[in-house]
Amino acid sequence: MEKSLKKVLAILCLLSISVYSKNRVDSNNPNFSQSSKDVYLKSSDTIIKVLEGKKNKESNVINSSSINSNNQSNLRVKPTVVSLDWTKAPNSYIFDPSQNSEGLYVPVKKAYIMWGNDKYIGGAGIPDGAVTADVLWEDVHGLIKTGSGYSLEVLDSGLNAKIKVPVNKSKKGNAVIAFRVNGEIYWSWHIWVTDDPSNGPAYKSFGNVKRELSDGTIEPIPDSDWKWMDRNLGAVSNSMTSNEWSRSGGLLYQWGRKDPIPPLVTKVDDFYEASGSIGRVRHRGAKNLTNAIKIDDLTKYVLLSNAEVGNNLKLSIKNPLSLIYINKDDNSGPAYYNGNVNLPINWFGKSTTLADSQLTELNLWSDNSQGKITANYNSDDSGRAYRNKSSYDPCPNGWRVPSVLVANLGSATYADDVRVDFSPFGVRTNMGKDLFETNKYHIIKPTDNGVPGFMTGFKVYSNYWFDLSKVGGNNMGVFPGSGQIVQLAHEGQYSDQHHIGLWTATMPRHFDASPSVNARMLFMIPDKDQPDVPDPAFPNVKGRYFYMPLMTGKTSDANGCRCIKDPLYIANSYDFPTEYLPQTQEYREGINNPNTYQIVKNTAVTTIEIPVSKAFSVQSQLLNNQEILNSSNFNNLKVNVLWTTNSSLINKLTVVNPSPGSISAISASKILVDINPNQSGNAVVTLHNGSITNPVYWSWHIWVTDTPIQSNSYTTELPITGVTNYVNYVTKARSVLQTEFMDRNLGATDAFPIVANPLTPSTAELAVIKASTGLHYQWGRKDPLPVFQYADNRASYAVFLGKVNTNGTPSYTSLPYATYNNLSGAYIVPYNIYAANANVVTTDKVSDRVAKVLSYSVKNPLVYMIPSSFASYNSAMPLYTNGTDWLSTEPNLAADRWGRGGNKSPFDPCPEGWRIPDIMNSAYNSNQDFGITPWYKKDKNVGTGYSVSTDYLGIRVRNPSTTSTIGYTFNDPAYKIGNYPNSGSRGYRSVIANQTSAGTFNAVNFQFPGVWTAALNSNYIGRPIDVMFDAASTANRMTAFNDNNDPYFAMSCRCVKIKYDANGNEQGALPMLQITSLPATLASSALRKTEVLEKIKENKISLFPNPVKDVLYIKAPEEKGYFYQMYNMSGQLVKSGQFENGSTNVSSLISGIYLVRINNSESMVKIIKE
C-alpha cells in the first residue's frame, strides 16, 4: 500500500502529538484553584424513607436524547431498615472469569438511598413505575449474557431488588449495566471482567500515610491495609509485553464521576465499538458508522446559567456514557471563568452554596483534605488522613481512588511547591514540585548517570508504557499508556494512547479566590516522536519522556484511574462483598488446544492423539451451543477424514471413549490418527456424533511433513547502545521486534530451498519447491483450503474426500480442481446462502450473528465463503473503502479472530507452540511507518512496496520453463526472514481500486501472493494486514505492511514461535528485555526441556556465590548487559530477567539446583539455591 494511505489513516494523530504543551503547563497559573464538599450522605440514619415526588427530568440540556427500555413490572418502593451505609456501596464490580460462578448480582439499594437522601441529588426519590435493567454498553460483543434488547433479569423488588448479571466467561472486558424506572436510568454499575487485578505493589510514596476511623481516631495505615491494583481501572491486562497487551490502558473518567467512558481505540490503534441498549457507539474516527453513532453524539452540553451541581450530577447519573461540558448561554462554545480559556467551567457546574474557589469541597472522590487547604502544607505532619470512600468513587468494593495528602495548589506566591512524596504516585523525595521540575528531574534521562537516587530505575518503552517496578529500589508498578480525552485539544476526541494520565481524588486550590477547575493526576509521556533532546550527552536520542506525579488536569477531561486498597472499608464497616451467581453447567477444557497437529513422516506407523474436548468447550463457550453439553449429543462420537492431499496418508482413525458418560468424562475421549509409514501430506479430520453425515462438531488439520520444522530468528534492528532507560531505543522505528519465523508456510511439507541458480532451479530443487506450496486460509478462519495448484509450475492437483468405514479405515473419492472451482457447485458459497443456512436474522445481536456464521464455518471447513456483494466503494476517499468480510456484511467484527493484541486465539490455525504473527500498530503517521511489523527492515517504510532484490536483499526464483516467479529467498544476514514460495492468493482484488470479483473467486492469483498477520487495519475499516509480494516480472516488489485486502481472500500463513515469560504468560510482539547484540543477545525463547539437559557445559562466565541464598552475582569477561533465564532440573523456566549492576536477587526461588542460561548462550551454568 502506498504511503498516502497511511497519511489518511493517521488523521487522528493518535500517537504523536503531545497534549502537554497545550493543556498541562498551566498548573502554576494563579487562576488555578479548586475546592470541594461532601456529596454523599454522612448521617448515621438507618431508616430510609423514600420520598414521593415528581420524576426528575433533564432540562436545559443541548442535544439530549432518550433511551428506551423494556418495561417489565410496576414495583412500589417500601420503607425498609438497612444496617450498612449504602451510599458507600460500590459503583463497579470485578468478575474473574476463572472462578466457579456464572456471574454476579448487583443490588440496587444504593440507587434508592442516593436519590432519597443524598445532599445533592436526593429529595424527590425514585418514582413508582416499571423497573428494568439492561446492559447499556459492553466493549466486547456478548460479554454479558442478555435477553432481547440487552435486557437483564431483576429479582425481588424495591430496595431489595438485585440485577442478575450472567457473564460469558470465555471473554474479558467491560460493561455498564443500567437500572431503570419507566425507561429512565437512575443508577448504573460498571462490570469489569478480568483476571484478578489485586496483585499490585504495596508502594507508599510517603511512609506515614494515615486514616481516620469512625470514632475520629487518626492512625497510620497498617502495611496490610495498603496496596495498589496492578492495572488501570477497566484494563484487562497490566502489561504491554504479555497477555492481552493491547487492552492494558483501561477506561476513562471525567474527574469525580462514577461511570467510565470507553476509549473505543486500543493502544495500538485498533478501533472497536461499545454496544448495548444504547445502540452501537464508535469513535468519530471510525470510517464506518452504519447502524452506529459517534460517541460525540451522546455528549451533553449544559448552558452556563443552568449549570448547577445538583442538576449536573443527576444528568451524569442518567447519562453514564455522555461526556458533560458547560457551554456559554448563547451555546457558541465552552464557557470559561473570566473568558480565560485556561479556566473552563467544571463539568459539574457551579454551586449555590460554595464559591467557585471552594468547589474543591464538593469532594466528589473523597479527598483526604476534603478540598480544604492549610498554611503549613509541606511538613511531615501536614499530610491529611484518608477518610471514608465517596459515593461516586468508580473503584470496586474494597478499593478507591488514591488521594494527594494535601489540597494546596501551592504557595501564596503561586509556586506549586507541594512536595512530590505527597502524591500517591510520587517518588520518595520531599522536594517540592516546582524545584523538582526546575531541576528537570521530571525528564527521564537515557541513563541514570547524574540522576538522584530516587529517580533511578525508570524504564521507558517508547510510545507504549513505563515500567516503574525498580525506581529508586522500589516497586511502584507498571503503567501502560491510558490516553485521554481533552476537550480543548485534538478536537476533543480520545487520543494519545501512549500518554499515562491517572487521576487522584484531589482537586487542589490556591489561597485566593481564583476558580478551581483542576484535579491532581499522574501524567507521564513516553513520546519518542517529539524533538526534545533529554540529555545533551546523547544528541541523537530524542523524545519527550516526562514523569509528573502532581500534574493537574481539567475536571472535564477524561483520564484513567489506578485504584488503591481502601484502608477503611473494613475498619469503618462498609464492606459490600459481591454476591455471585451459582455455578451452572459449563465446559472449558481444551479451549486453547491447537487446531493443527504436526509430525514428521516416519518409517513406522505413527499415531497422532487429538483430545476432542476443544470441540465441546468452543461450541458451548464461543458458539452459543449449550445443547452440545447434553449427554445425548456426545453418546456416540464419530470421526471422519473430510479431505486429504494424499490418499495413502492415513491408515486408520479411532475414537477412544466414544460414549463418555458425563461431561467430565469427555476429557478421556480422543481421536487416534494412524499415519502410514513414509507418507507426508495434509488432511482435515472431523468430529461428529451418531454418524459422520451429521454436523461437524470440530475439525483438525493433520500436517505430516517430509522434514522437521525449523525456524529463522530475526531482529528488526539493534537499539542504540548505552541508552539503558529507554528500552530498545531506535531513532526511526516505533519499536524493535524479535521474531522466530517458521521455516515454511502452514501446510508445506518442506521449506522452500536455497537454490543454486535462481533462474534455473534443478529438478530436485523444483520438487522441494512443489512441496513448499502449503495451504490457503481465509483471514480469521482456523481451517485450511487446498490451493489446488503447485508453486513450482502451477499445475493443478486434486484432493481426496474421505469416508471412514466402521473398521476405521478411510476410503476416498477425488475432488478435482475444476469441481472445487465451479461457482455453481457446493464448495464456493456466497454469504446470502450460508447466512440463511445459519439462520442469521436482522434482529440478531452482533454476538449472536457472529456466533452463527462462525458455527457455519466450523461445520463446513472446506467451503470457501465469499461475499454476495462488496462493501460500498468510497469513491470520494477510496482509501476509506471498508473491507468485505466472510463473517458479516459489515466490517471489523470479531477483530480478534486470530488473537490480535493478545494471546493465541482458539481459532488460530498454527500448531502447538506457534501462532499467526501479530504487529504492533495498525496505523501510523505519514513517513513514520518504521517498525511495527516483524517483517520490518531498518529504514524501509513498511507501507511502501520496495524491490525484493535491491531493498530487501532477497532473490527471486523463477521457473526455468515459464520464467514466472515461483518464490523468494531472504538469506542475507541483514534481512534473514526465510524463504517464501509463490503460492498465490484466492479471491484477490484491489479493494481501493474497486476491482470487480470477476474471475477471482475460482482462480488463484499468482501475481499477488501474501502472508497474513493477525491484525485488521485501523479506523474501523476492517481490512486485514499482510505481507504482500508483487511477482510481476516488471515489479518484483514486497510490501511489509499491506492492507489492500478483504478478509474473504485466501492466502498463506507463516507461523511464528510463541514465547513465554517466567510466569508462563504468552509474550506479545514487543520485547520486554533490552536487546544488546546480534545475533546472540538475551535469551529470546525458552528452551525445551530436552535442550536444557544438552546445554550444560563449562562457560567463561561465572556466577557467585554458589551455593547462593539471595543475591547472585555475575563475573564475565566483558562489561555489557547480561540477561538470564533460570530453569529447574525438570527443564521448566522459573525466572528470567537482567543482571543489574552485576547482580540479581534469587531469594524467591525455592531451595534446589538450577541451570542458568546467559543471553543467547548455548551453554548453561549450574547453581545451587540454599
Helices and strands as residue ranges (DSSP letters): H 3-9, H 20-23, E 47-48, E 61-62, E 74-75, E 80-81, G 86-88, E 92-95, E 103-107, H 109-117, E 129-138, G 148-150, E 151-152, E 154-155, G 158-160, E 162-166, E 173-181, E 184-193, E 210-212, E 218-220, G 223-225, G 245-247, E 253-254, E 274-276, E 279-282, E 293-294, G 295-298, E 300-303, G 304-306, H 309-318, E 324-327, G 337-339, G 356-358, G 380-382, E 399-400, G 420-422, H 433-438, G 453-455, E 459-461, E 465-467, E 478-480, E 484-485, G 490-492, E 494-495, E 500-503, E 518-527, E 544-554, E 558-559, E 564-565, E 579-580, E 596-600, E 606-611, H 613-621, G 626-629, G 631-633, E 637-644, E 650-656, G 664-668, E 670-675, E 681-689, E 698-705, E 711-715, E 738-742, H 763-771, E 777-778, E 799-804, E 810-815, H 817-820, E 828-830, H 831-837, H 846-859, E 864-866, G 878-880, E 914-915, E 946-947, E 955-958, E 965-970, G 973-975, E 978-981, E 985-986, E 1004-1005, E 1010-1016, E 1024-1030, E 1037-1042, E 1050-1051, E 1056-1057, H 1089-1094, E 1102-1104, E 1111-1115, E 1123-1128, E 1133-1138, E 1143-1145, E 1152-1158, E 1164-1169
